[in-house]
Amino acid sequence: MTRVTLEKLGIRMIHEAANGQAALVTLTEQPIDLIISDFNMPMMDGVGLLRAVRSHLQFRKVPFILVTGRGDRELVVKAAQAGVNNYIVKPFDESTLKQKLEAVLGKIH
């Protein structure tokens, strides 16, 4: 759903990874301008990926949006402490995703 919504917003260069560890490999293989990660993933959750990204000098500044089905304060605080740029609570629609993207990246046409 996220991919389809991104494409509707005109974003075409989208790379997907099955889990946090695969996402780290993808980061080393090609330039990435934004990371949108689910919190719940096998092998490494979204906050673990966020911490790994922020610990690498080369990727430290890449904007990171965390997607979660949990809207609890504890997760939001943990993600904020790890350096998340924004988060989205599922379920969400195109308008919400666009708003969150624009808060991080600026206006999307």
Secondary structure as UniProt FT lines:
FT   HELIX           2..8
FT   TURN            9..10
FT   HELIX           20..29
FT   STRAND          35..38
FT   HELIX           46..55
FT   TURN            57..61
FT   STRAND          64..68
FT   HELIX           73..82
FT   STRAND          86..89
FT   HELIX           94..105
//
